[in-house]
Amino acid sequence: MYVIGLQEVNSKIVNFLSDLAFDDPWSLFLMDILAPLGYIKLSSIRMQGLLLLIFLKHRHIPFVQDIHTNYIRTGLYGYWGNKGGVTVRMSVYGHMLCFMNCHLPAHMENTNQRLDDFERMLEAQQFDGESIGGILDHDAVFWFGDLNFRIADFGIHFIREVVNGNRYNLLWEKDQLNIAKKKEQFLQGFMEGPLKFKPTYKFDLNSDVYDTRWKKSLFGLNGKKRKPAWTDRILWKLKEVSESEPDEFAGSEFEHILKIHLEKYTSHMSYGISDHKPVTGTFILQMRPLILEPPVTLRAEGEWNADHDSLVSYSVSKDFPSSTWDWIGLYRVGFRHTNDYVTYAWVKDDEISFSKDCSQVYISADEIPLDGGEFVLSYFCHNLQCLAGISEPFQIQPGRTLPEKNGSLESDDSSKSDMFTGAGF
């Protein structure tokens, strides 16, 4: 899984409205990179300059369910989204994970405001109608972004000298976030890897040189520069289990296991498009799967040919929360995200047979690509907001003739292509 949190993305009104109607440029760029490696875009959420993107390896898709997004503004007393947090939560093999990308207030003196804003986010961001409503109710929480915590007390020259000598440990005890973790109850349990890389802020653009620019003020220019600081951070927290909570499955094969191991935590100095250097964390999640089989299994019946109607057979697991809004999409192998379907069939409206063990829907020949190729079928569950099942790849044989339009040979796109405009996946 790739989880990408960005802050200060271009949030001019024209860019923002364009990104609401179409995929944002970062999504398009990352899909071009990751789709050939077998990843699809699972979810995303944008709030002005904050963007959170999640990509998932193809084989895990049916085991990731209950995907929901949320956001909270904290800029201008909660009325403006230049600061705040965006969140994606999901069930991964039955374990509830939450990813939270934040941009907290800037400047050395605003430590308390940063802490107040984050505590408010933890309390206020609720997922309506869900059994696991609050952020800290999830089995694991990942908190990251431009958290804007600074290094207190030490002067700029001492900090730069320590950084140049790679003696980062001398600065850790004065890092505002490290200090707060020891004092604030709501930060207890949040873990972070050692800060064994250079402070990631503030750099001259397109360089690895710390801030050399004169700072603007109401009174003109002065020589005060920004002290280097680890503003960009990645933390995580495992849910605390109450001692009084009954451990029904202890020692059994269903014992709840979820462990997080940080493999690498580092910054990337080669990037220069921002005055921050990006930070990445590589984690291994070790979990005992609570979901062992995909909720839906489906297959293409017989040989598919673009000249003939075709059948899809599927079966669902016990207690599967099916809906009349569920649909089965036809995707080319290597598709990039849920909306990349070539065509689809409603599981109820296009149903031709139904039984306790198996159901069938049909896809009209008019909607099957005439050029053929390699495809998969995917079942979208409206209630779980996920692809609950994916078929094995199969071939569609090309049609014998292509329809002639205005003297040229073109495929016939159906009106279904605009099905999910504004649906808010």
C-alpha positions as CSV (number, residue, x, y, z in Angstrom):
1,M,0.0,0.0,0.0
2,Y,1.2,3.5,-0.8
3,V,-0.3,6.3,1.3
4,I,0.7,9.8,0.1
5,G,-0.1,13.0,2.1
6,L,0.6,16.4,0.5
7,Q,0.2,19.8,1.9
8,E,0.1,23.2,0.2
9,V,-1.1,21.8,-3.1
10,N,-2.0,24.6,-5.5
11,S,-5.4,25.6,-4.1
12,K,-6.3,28.5,-6.4
13,I,-10.0,28.4,-7.1
14,V,-9.6,27.4,-10.8
15,N,-7.3,24.5,-9.8
16,F,-9.5,23.4,-6.9
17,L,-12.7,23.4,-9.0
18,S,-10.9,21.5,-11.8
19,D,-9.6,18.9,-9.4
20,L,-13.2,18.4,-8.0
21,A,-14.5,17.6,-11.5
22,F,-11.5,15.6,-12.7
23,D,-8.6,13.7,-11.2
24,D,-6.0,16.1,-9.7
25,P,-2.6,16.2,-11.4
26,W,-0.9,14.4,-8.5
27,S,-3.4,11.5,-8.8
28,L,-2.8,11.2,-12.6
29,F,0.9,11.3,-12.2
30,L,1.0,8.7,-9.5
31,M,-1.5,6.4,-11.3
32,D,0.8,6.5,-14.3
33,I,3.7,5.4,-12.1
34,L,2.0,2.8,-10.0
35,A,-0.6,1.2,-12.3
36,P,2.0,-0.6,-14.3
37,L,3.3,-2.0,-11.0
38,G,-0.1,-3.6,-10.1
39,Y,-1.5,-0.8,-7.9
40,I,-4.9,0.9,-8.2
41,K,-6.0,4.2,-6.6
42,L,-8.2,3.1,-3.7
43,S,-9.3,6.4,-2.2
44,S,-8.5,10.1,-2.0
45,I,-9.7,13.2,-0.3
46,R,-8.9,16.9,-0.9
47,M,-9.4,19.9,1.3
48,Q,-7.9,23.0,-0.4
49,G,-4.2,22.5,-0.2
50,L,-4.4,19.2,1.7
51,L,-4.5,16.0,-0.4
52,L,-4.5,12.3,0.8
53,L,-4.1,9.5,-1.8
54,I,-4.1,5.7,-1.2
55,F,-2.9,3.1,-3.7
56,L,-3.3,-0.6,-3.1
57,K,-1.8,-3.7,-4.6
58,H,-4.3,-5.5,-6.8
59,R,-4.4,-8.8,-4.9
60,H,-5.5,-7.1,-1.6
61,I,-8.4,-5.1,-3.1
62,P,-11.3,-7.5,-2.1
63,F,-10.0,-7.6,1.5
64,V,-10.2,-3.8,2.0
65,Q,-13.7,-2.6,2.9
66,D,-15.7,0.0,4.7
67,I,-13.7,2.9,3.1
68,H,-14.8,6.3,4.3
69,T,-13.2,9.8,4.2
70,N,-13.5,12.9,6.3
71,Y,-11.9,16.3,6.9
72,I,-11.9,19.1,9.4
73,R,-10.9,22.8,8.9
74,T,-8.9,24.6,11.6
75,G,-7.8,27.7,9.7
76,L,-9.5,31.0,10.6
77,Y,-11.3,29.5,13.6
78,G,-12.5,26.5,11.6
79,Y,-13.9,28.4,8.6
80,W,-10.9,28.0,6.3
81,G,-9.2,24.9,5.1
82,N,-5.7,26.1,4.6
83,K,-5.0,24.3,7.9
84,G,-6.6,21.1,9.3
85,G,-6.7,17.4,8.5
86,V,-8.0,15.0,5.9
87,T,-8.7,11.3,6.8
88,V,-9.3,8.0,5.2
89,R,-10.4,5.0,7.3
90,M,-10.8,1.4,6.1
91,S,-11.0,-2.2,7.2
92,V,-7.9,-4.2,6.0
93,Y,-8.4,-7.9,6.4
94,G,-10.8,-7.1,9.2
95,H,-8.5,-4.7,11.0
96,M,-9.6,-1.0,11.2
97,L,-6.9,1.4,10.0
98,C,-7.1,5.2,9.9
99,F,-4.7,7.5,8.0
100,M,-4.7,11.2,8.9
101,N,-2.8,13.9,6.9
102,C,-2.5,17.2,8.7
103,H,-1.2,20.7,8.2
104,L,-0.9,22.4,11.6
105,P,-0.3,26.2,12.4
106,A,3.2,27.5,11.7
107,H,5.7,29.6,13.7
108,M,7.8,28.8,16.8
109,E,5.4,30.4,19.3
110,N,2.3,28.5,18.2
111,T,3.0,25.1,19.9
112,N,-0.1,25.3,22.0
113,Q,-2.3,26.1,19.0
114,R,-0.8,23.1,17.2
115,L,-1.6,20.8,20.1
116,D,-5.1,22.3,20.5
117,D,-5.9,21.8,16.9
118,F,-4.8,18.2,16.8
119,E,-6.7,17.3,19.9
120,R,-9.8,19.0,18.4
121,M,-9.3,16.9,15.3
122,L,-9.1,13.7,17.3
123,E,-12.3,14.6,19.1
124,A,-14.3,16.1,16.2
125,Q,-13.6,13.9,13.2
126,Q,-16.3,11.3,13.4
127,F,-17.4,8.8,10.8
128,D,-21.2,9.0,10.8
129,G,-23.2,5.9,11.3
130,E,-20.2,3.6,11.9
131,S,-19.6,1.4,14.9
132,I,-16.1,2.7,15.0
133,G,-16.8,6.4,15.0
134,G,-13.7,8.2,16.4
135,I,-10.2,8.3,15.1
136,L,-8.6,6.7,18.2
137,D,-11.3,3.9,18.1
138,H,-9.4,2.3,15.1
139,D,-7.0,-0.6,15.6
140,A,-4.2,1.5,14.2
141,V,-3.8,5.2,13.4
142,F,-1.2,6.8,11.2
143,W,-0.7,10.6,11.7
144,F,1.5,12.5,9.3
145,G,2.0,15.7,7.5
146,D,3.4,19.2,8.0
147,L,3.0,19.3,11.7
148,N,5.1,22.4,12.0
149,F,6.7,21.6,15.4
150,R,10.0,23.5,15.9
151,I,13.2,23.2,17.9
152,A,13.0,25.3,21.0
153,D,15.6,27.2,23.0
154,F,18.6,26.5,20.7
155,G,19.8,29.3,18.4
156,I,20.0,29.1,14.6
157,H,23.8,28.9,14.5
158,F,24.0,26.1,17.1
159,I,21.3,24.1,15.3
160,R,23.0,24.5,11.9
161,E,26.4,23.5,13.4
162,V,24.8,20.4,15.0
163,V,23.1,19.5,11.7
164,N,26.3,19.9,9.7
165,G,28.0,17.5,12.1
166,N,25.2,15.0,11.9
167,R,24.7,15.1,15.7
168,Y,21.0,15.1,15.5
169,N,20.5,13.5,18.9
170,L,21.6,16.8,20.6
171,L,18.4,18.4,19.2
172,W,15.8,15.7,20.0
173,E,15.1,16.8,23.6
174,K,14.2,20.3,22.4
175,D,11.9,19.2,19.6
176,Q,8.5,20.6,20.5
177,L,6.7,17.4,19.5
178,N,9.0,15.2,21.6
179,I,8.4,17.5,24.5
180,A,4.6,17.4,24.0
181,K,4.5,13.6,23.8
182,K,5.8,13.4,27.3
183,K,3.3,15.8,28.7
184,E,0.0,15.6,26.8
185,Q,-2.3,12.7,27.6
186,F,-3.9,12.6,24.1
187,L,-0.5,12.0,22.5
188,Q,0.3,9.0,24.7
189,G,0.9,5.9,22.7
190,F,1.9,7.7,19.5
191,M,5.2,6.4,18.3
192,E,7.8,7.7,15.9
193,G,11.0,6.5,14.4
194,P,14.3,8.2,15.4
195,L,15.0,11.5,13.7
196,K,18.3,10.4,12.1
197,F,17.9,12.7,9.1
198,K,18.4,16.4,8.6
199,P,15.6,18.7,9.7
200,T,13.3,19.0,6.7
201,Y,12.5,22.8,6.9
202,K,13.3,25.4,5.8
203,F,15.3,25.3,2.5
204,D,15.9,27.6,-0.4
205,L,14.0,26.3,-3.4
206,N,15.7,23.9,-5.7
207,S,18.6,23.5,-3.3
208,D,19.8,21.6,-0.1
209,V,20.8,24.9,1.5
210,Y,18.9,26.1,4.6
211,D,17.0,29.4,4.5
212,T,19.2,32.3,3.3
213,R,16.4,34.6,2.4
214,W,15.6,37.8,4.2
215,K,12.3,37.6,6.0
216,K,9.6,40.1,5.1
217,S,7.8,41.9,7.9
218,L,5.4,44.9,8.2
219,F,8.4,47.1,8.7
220,G,10.3,46.0,5.6
221,L,13.1,43.4,5.4
222,N,15.2,42.0,8.3
223,G,17.8,39.4,8.7
224,K,15.9,36.9,10.7
225,K,15.9,33.5,9.1
226,R,14.0,30.3,10.0
227,K,15.7,27.8,12.3
228,P,15.9,24.3,10.8
229,A,13.2,22.0,12.2
230,W,11.7,18.6,11.8
231,T,8.3,20.0,10.7
232,D,7.4,17.0,8.5
233,R,6.6,13.8,10.6
234,I,5.1,10.4,10.5
235,L,3.7,8.8,13.7
236,W,1.5,5.8,14.5
237,K,-0.5,4.5,17.3
238,L,-2.0,1.0,18.1
239,K,-5.3,0.9,19.9
240,E,-5.0,0.3,23.6
241,V,-6.9,-2.7,24.9
242,S,-8.5,-2.2,28.3
243,E,-7.5,-4.6,31.0
244,S,-11.2,-5.1,31.8
245,E,-12.1,-5.9,28.3
246,P,-12.9,-9.7,27.9
247,D,-10.4,-11.5,25.8
248,E,-12.8,-14.0,24.2
249,F,-10.4,-15.2,21.6
250,A,-7.1,-15.3,23.6
251,G,-5.1,-18.4,22.8
252,S,-7.5,-19.4,20.0
253,E,-6.9,-19.5,16.3
254,F,-8.9,-16.2,16.0
255,E,-6.8,-14.3,18.4
256,H,-6.6,-10.6,17.3
257,I,-3.1,-9.8,16.1
258,L,-1.9,-6.6,14.6
259,K,1.7,-5.5,14.8
260,I,3.5,-2.5,13.2
261,H,7.2,-2.5,12.4
262,L,8.9,0.6,11.1
263,E,11.5,-0.5,8.5
264,K,12.8,2.9,7.4
265,Y,12.2,6.5,8.3
266,T,14.0,9.1,6.2
267,S,13.9,12.4,4.3
268,H,14.7,12.9,0.6
269,M,17.1,15.8,0.0
270,S,17.1,15.5,-3.8
271,Y,13.6,17.1,-4.1
272,G,13.7,20.9,-4.4
273,I,10.3,22.1,-5.6
274,S,9.3,23.1,-2.0
275,D,11.0,24.7,1.0
276,H,10.4,21.4,2.8
277,K,12.0,18.1,2.1
278,P,9.6,15.1,1.8
279,V,9.7,12.4,4.5
280,T,8.8,8.8,4.0
281,G,8.2,5.9,6.3
282,T,8.3,2.3,5.3
283,F,6.2,0.0,7.5
284,I,5.5,-3.7,7.8
285,L,2.0,-4.5,9.1
286,Q,1.8,-8.0,10.5
287,M,-1.8,-9.1,11.0
288,R,-3.8,-12.2,11.4
289,P,-6.5,-11.9,8.7
290,L,-10.0,-11.8,10.1
291,I,-11.4,-12.1,6.6
292,L,-10.0,-15.2,4.8
293,E,-12.1,-15.2,1.6
294,P,-13.3,-12.4,-0.7
295,P,-16.9,-11.4,0.1
296,V,-17.8,-12.0,-3.6
297,T,-16.5,-14.5,-6.1
298,L,-17.3,-13.9,-9.8
299,R,-16.3,-15.3,-13.2
300,A,-16.9,-14.8,-16.9
301,E,-19.1,-17.6,-18.2
302,G,-17.9,-19.3,-21.4
303,E,-15.9,-17.6,-24.1
304,W,-16.6,-13.9,-24.5
305,N,-16.8,-12.4,-27.9
306,A,-17.6,-8.7,-28.8
307,D,-20.3,-9.9,-31.2
308,H,-22.4,-11.6,-28.6
309,D,-24.1,-10.9,-25.2
310,S,-22.1,-12.4,-22.3
311,L,-22.9,-13.7,-18.9
312,V,-21.3,-13.1,-15.5
313,S,-21.8,-15.5,-12.6
314,Y,-21.2,-14.5,-9.0
315,S,-21.8,-15.7,-5.4
316,V,-21.7,-13.8,-2.2
317,S,-20.6,-14.7,1.3
318,K,-23.1,-15.2,4.2
319,D,-24.4,-11.9,5.6
320,F,-23.0,-9.9,2.7
321,P,-24.6,-6.5,2.8
322,S,-25.8,-6.4,-0.8
323,S,-27.7,-3.5,-2.3
324,T,-29.7,-2.6,-5.4
325,W,-26.9,0.0,-6.0
326,D,-24.3,-2.7,-6.4
327,W,-22.8,-3.2,-9.8
328,I,-20.3,-5.4,-11.7
329,G,-17.8,-3.6,-13.8
330,L,-15.8,-4.8,-16.8
331,Y,-12.2,-3.5,-16.5
332,R,-9.1,-3.9,-18.7
333,V,-6.2,-5.6,-17.0
334,G,-4.0,-2.9,-15.4
335,F,-6.9,-0.5,-14.6
336,R,-5.9,2.4,-12.4
337,H,-9.0,3.1,-10.2
338,T,-12.6,2.1,-9.5
339,N,-14.0,4.4,-12.1
340,D,-11.9,3.0,-14.9
341,Y,-14.6,0.5,-15.9
342,V,-15.3,0.0,-19.6
343,T,-18.9,-0.9,-18.9
344,Y,-21.0,-2.2,-16.0
345,A,-24.1,-4.2,-15.2
346,W,-26.5,-3.6,-12.2
347,V,-26.6,-6.7,-10.1
348,K,-30.5,-6.4,-9.9
349,D,-31.6,-4.6,-13.0
350,D,-29.5,-6.8,-15.3
351,E,-30.0,-10.0,-13.4
352,I,-31.2,-13.0,-15.5
353,S,-31.1,-15.7,-12.8
354,F,-30.9,-16.0,-9.1
355,S,-30.4,-18.8,-6.6
356,K,-29.1,-19.2,-3.1
357,D,-25.6,-20.2,-4.3
358,C,-25.2,-18.3,-7.5
359,S,-26.6,-15.4,-9.5
360,Q,-26.1,-14.3,-13.1
361,V,-26.2,-10.9,-14.9
362,Y,-25.7,-10.2,-18.6
363,I,-23.6,-7.6,-20.4
364,S,-24.9,-6.6,-23.8
365,A,-22.7,-7.1,-26.9
366,D,-23.2,-3.4,-27.7
367,E,-21.2,-2.5,-24.6
368,I,-18.3,-4.9,-25.0
369,P,-15.2,-3.4,-26.5
370,L,-14.9,-4.4,-30.2
371,D,-11.2,-4.6,-30.1
372,G,-11.2,-7.3,-27.4
373,G,-8.3,-7.9,-25.1
374,E,-7.6,-9.1,-21.6
375,F,-10.1,-8.1,-18.9
376,V,-11.3,-8.7,-15.3
377,L,-14.7,-8.4,-13.7
378,S,-15.1,-6.5,-10.4
379,Y,-18.1,-6.3,-8.0
380,F,-18.6,-2.9,-6.4
381,C,-20.5,-3.0,-3.1
382,H,-22.3,0.3,-2.3
383,N,-22.7,-0.4,1.4
384,L,-19.0,-1.3,1.9
385,Q,-17.8,1.3,-0.6
386,C,-15.3,-1.1,-2.1
387,L,-14.6,-3.6,-4.8
388,A,-15.7,-6.7,-2.9
389,G,-14.5,-9.3,-5.5
390,I,-12.3,-9.5,-8.6
391,S,-12.3,-12.3,-11.2
392,E,-9.4,-14.0,-12.8
393,P,-8.2,-12.3,-16.0
394,F,-9.9,-13.6,-19.2
395,Q,-9.8,-12.9,-22.9
396,I,-12.5,-11.2,-25.0
397,Q,-12.3,-12.0,-28.7
398,P,-12.5,-9.0,-31.1
399,G,-15.7,-8.4,-33.0
400,R,-15.8,-9.4,-36.6
401,T,-16.9,-6.0,-37.8
402,L,-16.6,-2.5,-36.4
403,P,-19.5,0.0,-36.9
404,E,-19.0,2.6,-39.5
405,K,-19.5,6.2,-38.4
406,N,-18.9,9.2,-40.7
407,G,-16.7,7.2,-42.9
408,S,-14.4,6.0,-40.1
409,L,-14.3,2.9,-37.9
410,E,-15.1,3.7,-34.2
411,S,-16.3,1.8,-31.2
412,D,-19.7,2.7,-29.8
413,D,-19.4,4.3,-26.3
414,S,-22.6,3.9,-24.3
415,S,-24.2,6.6,-22.2
416,K,-23.2,4.8,-19.1
417,S,-19.8,6.5,-19.1
418,D,-21.1,9.4,-17.0
419,M,-22.7,7.2,-14.4
420,F,-20.7,8.3,-11.4
421,T,-20.3,12.1,-12.1
422,G,-20.3,13.7,-8.7
423,A,-20.9,10.5,-6.8
424,G,-18.0,11.3,-4.4
425,F,-16.0,8.1,-4.3
